[in-house]
Amino acid sequence: MEWEPIRKSLQALKVQPNLIDYEQTYREFSWDSVARELDGLPGGRGINIAHEAVDRHAHGARRDHLALRWLGKDGAVQDFTYADLAEQSNRFANVLRKLGIGKGDRVFVLAGRIPALYITVLGALKNVSVLCPLFSAFGPEPIEQRLKIGDGRILVTTERLFKQRKIAEMWERLPSLEFVLLTDAAAHVNEDILSLPVLMAEASPAFTIPPTDPEDMALLHFTSGTTGRPKGAIHVHKAVYVHYMTAKYALDLHPDDIFWCTADPGWVTGTSYGISAPLCHGVTMIVDEAEFDAERWYRILEEQKVTVWYTAPTAIRRLMRMEMEPLKQYDLSRLRFIASVGEPLNPEAVAWGMKMLKLPIHDNWWQTETGGIMISNFAAMDVRPGSMGKPMPGIEAAIVEKLEGGRVRVVTEPYVEGHLALKPGWPSMFRGYLHDEERYAKCFADGWYISGDLAELDEDGYFWFIGRADDIIKTAGHMVGPFEVESALLEHPAVAEAGVIGVPDPMIGEVVKAFVSLKPAYKPSEELRLELLGWGRTKLGSAVAPKMIEFQDNLPKTRSGKIMRRLLKARELGLPEGDVSTLEKSAEEEEKVAH
Amino acid sequence: MIATKAMSKDELHQLILNQLRGLAPEADLDDLRPHDDIRETLEIDSFDFLNFLIALNKEVGVEIPEKDYGKVNTLENLTAYLMARM
């Protein structure tokens, strides 16, 4: 079905957008102009994300402006002005300093969306330490792996997560980990497990951000690979250029906005746009501690008078399930701009937005590695439902074809599928995968960053997502590496082989499904299936664990013994099996071939 | 429309626990108290919770619309919600 473009008219918009003429802005853009809108540290001492996000407002006219309104799941509300955020993050930076945590040291945080999480992020940035968030629905295995690869020196978490995620047990295998700070402990537990509230109360509210080079490491965001261990994407303080610029143009933030980014800071969207970008613009941001609840979300949009809302396709599709007309039940008159990220937004969802919210939903595209929005729809640019839009000013994007010898060809013809690639050099581009130079180098070819996503262009320069070029599973907006899941299943005594794929799902994009073959002593049973399901959840956590398990003898393998996930997926979906020339034959078949 | 089934509160309770066991087999369901938030206590994400409510609908014939999901977050209020509509 062809979807009609959504035409934009400047006259119909409530607020004049920051980007009025896409072509002109793209053509005339320079990063220097972004630098002029930012402050830099006083005395030319460099640039620090936390200064741009908090201190410059706290020392200026927006000092008493509401920066963060936190909504607790039980109905509690906590407000922080820019001055409050500055003071709290100063205290946390002093806590780190007192504990001997300094520049470049990795500060991990494992928590739900609680105020202490936001203070930790900003305080760590002020101290020029490196902040690494861990999603709170990770199980012990992903947590341990990331703490190990990231050389975590300190972990900020809650009493519940400390216990449930078995941090004490993994600690002896983590030589670099020195301290755990508990956000809700009333007193220190021992000399290594400390009470954050006690430390905060003792710490000075004054802190001067030390000189920060634009290239100093600021954030470490882990993402999953197809093989082996997760990759820690390194981001530097200069990334704030992109946070600021994209929030201005793609999210159209204006100083009086009330902005709600629903992403969790365990993922990159939740730090770039759930912390840094809105604060850099001095707006009010809403943080909701609770998980998705359709009724609650509409209520928040109404009661908090949200003007700009950045959410995800999974959530929008849940709202679409409600048999109601939101505008008849809720006053959403303040809401003027909606954007979506995490996975491609289907055209039906865009159409639903127009019909039910009387607003277009603006899809955009980016990745952990890009640090900020790269391709986007804009307030003043027509939306083609199903398209991710056009490249941000300052970003050169293309569809490329991989050629022999590491060369690539830029595909200029419309509607030709290829690799979605970006010209390196934008400020929030990842500067490496920590301790993994080789995999970093593999991301680039012939002067392009190859994203791993496949896409095509239409004749007017709109980009359209096609799929992943590898086995990585995209579920509820985040990446799951099949190898991580297979490894955890293989640790179970009954499992001989495991192959993990993503099965398409209309609600969350893909569902993690595991095919498992059993060791000879074991027989498939419902009981064993449940046991394996529980095993996965215990080891990996609900965010990564397979939701479906199917027993299957003799998983398809290459002759070298590698499980052919591609074939598992083709069979699951009833698609053509493609090239199976490397498929291992069973003994019987081999015999037939031999004779 | 699925016909609702006659069921005692205990039977319904058992049915709910069986469904939850399928989602979080590792959890000790005895630890789930009547007023605990089911999703939070058992670490069930919103996708699993959605499928849980859809499965319950098939079993007991009571449809729970998305807008009411916040009203069925504990064993106690889920049971009451279903009993009132069966």
Boltz contact constraints between the chains, C-beta under 6 A:
constraints:
  - contact:
      token1: [A, 291]
      token2: [B, 46]
      max_distance: 6.0
  - contact:
      token1: [A, 292]
      token2: [B, 46]
      max_distance: 6.0
  - contact:
      token1: [A, 293]
      token2: [B, 69]
      max_distance: 6.0
  - contact:
      token1: [A, 293]
      token2: [B, 70]
      max_distance: 6.0
  - contact:
      token1: [A, 294]
      token2: [B, 66]
      max_distance: 6.0
  - contact:
      token1: [A, 294]
      token2: [B, 67]
      max_distance: 6.0
  - contact:
      token1: [A, 295]
      token2: [B, 67]
      max_distance: 6.0
  - contact:
      token1: [A, 295]
      token2: [B, 70]
      max_distance: 6.0
  - contact:
      token1: [A, 296]
      token2: [B, 70]
      max_distance: 6.0
  - contact:
      token1: [A, 321]
      token2: [B, 66]
      max_distance: 6.0
  - contact:
      token1: [A, 322]
      token2: [B, 66]
      max_distance: 6.0
  - contact:
      token1: [A, 322]
      token2: [B, 67]
      max_distance: 6.0
  - contact:
      token1: [A, 508]
      token2: [B, 47]
      max_distance: 6.0
  - contact:
      token1: [A, 530]
      token2: [B, 25]
      max_distance: 6.0
  - contact:
      token1: [A, 533]
      token2: [B, 25]
      max_distance: 6.0
  - contact:
      token1: [A, 534]
      token2: [B, 25]
      max_distance: 6.0
  - contact:
      token1: [A, 534]
      token2: [B, 26]
      max_distance: 6.0
  - contact:
      token1: [A, 537]
      token2: [B, 26]
      max_distance: 6.0
  - contact:
      token1: [A, 538]
      token2: [B, 26]
      max_distance: 6.0
  - contact:
      token1: [A, 542]
      token2: [B, 43]
      max_distance: 6.0
  - contact:
      token1: [A, 542]
      token2: [B, 45]
      max_distance: 6.0
